[in-house]
Amino acid sequence: RCNPVLAQFIVAEGFAPTAVEGPFAKAGLDPAFVASEEERVTRGYLRLRELSAAGVPITEYPLPEARARWQDPRGP
């Protein structure tokens, strides 16, 4: 299950839209922030689905750019 506040930013085929009320509802947030979160959270959701379908371990979850930052000897 997804946290509803986070789930409201997932925009993917087969994922039912989640409505949130109150101060954390995306309808009341800055449109640029909402667009950025929709892109970021949807990518994470799709990555989890991809790993689940492939039987890949969760340690392979991070998106390539995140993994590259962690492997950089200068740190994140």
C-alpha positions in Angstrom: 0.0 0.0 0.0 1.1 3.6 -0.7 0.9 6.5 1.6 -2.0 8.5 0.2 -0.1 11.8 0.3 2.7 10.3 -1.8 0.3 8.2 -3.9 -1.6 11.3 -5.2 1.5 12.1 -7.2 1.5 8.7 -9.1 0.2 9.2 -12.6 0.5 5.8 -14.3 -1.8 3.5 -16.3 -3.4 1.0 -14.1 -2.9 3.1 -10.9 -6.2 4.5 -9.6 -5.9 8.3 -8.8 -5.7 9.0 -5.1 -7.6 12.0 -3.7 -6.2 13.7 -0.6 -7.9 16.5 1.3 -6.3 19.1 3.6 -3.1 21.0 3.6 -1.2 18.3 1.7 -3.6 17.9 -1.2 -1.9 18.4 -4.5 -4.8 20.6 -5.7 -3.6 23.3 -3.2 0.1 23.1 -4.0 2.2 25.0 -6.4 1.7 23.6 -9.9 5.4 23.5 -10.7 6.0 21.5 -7.5 3.1 19.1 -8.3 4.5 18.5 -11.8 7.9 17.8 -10.4 6.6 15.4 -7.8 4.4 13.6 -10.3 7.4 13.0 -12.5 9.6 11.9 -9.6 7.1 9.7 -7.7 5.7 8.1 -10.9 9.3 7.2 -12.0 9.9 5.5 -8.6 6.6 3.7 -8.7 7.3 2.4 -12.3 10.8 1.4 -11.2 9.4 -0.7 -8.3 6.9 -2.4 -10.7 9.8 -3.1 -13.1 11.9 -4.7 -10.4 9.0 -6.7 -9.0 8.2 -8.1 -12.5 11.8 -9.0 -13.2 12.4 -10.6 -9.8 15.3 -8.2 -9.1 16.3 -7.5 -5.5 15.2 -4.3 -3.9 18.8 -3.2 -3.6 18.6 -2.5 -7.3 15.7 -0.1 -6.7 17.5 3.2 -7.0 17.1 4.9 -10.3 20.4 5.1 -12.3 21.1 8.7 -11.4 20.6 8.1 -7.7 22.9 5.0 -7.8 25.6 7.1 -9.6 25.5 9.7 -6.8 25.9 7.0 -4.1 28.8 5.5 -5.9 30.6 8.8 -6.4 33.6 8.9 -4.0 32.9 12.5 -3.2 29.6 11.5 -1.6 26.0 12.4 -2.3 
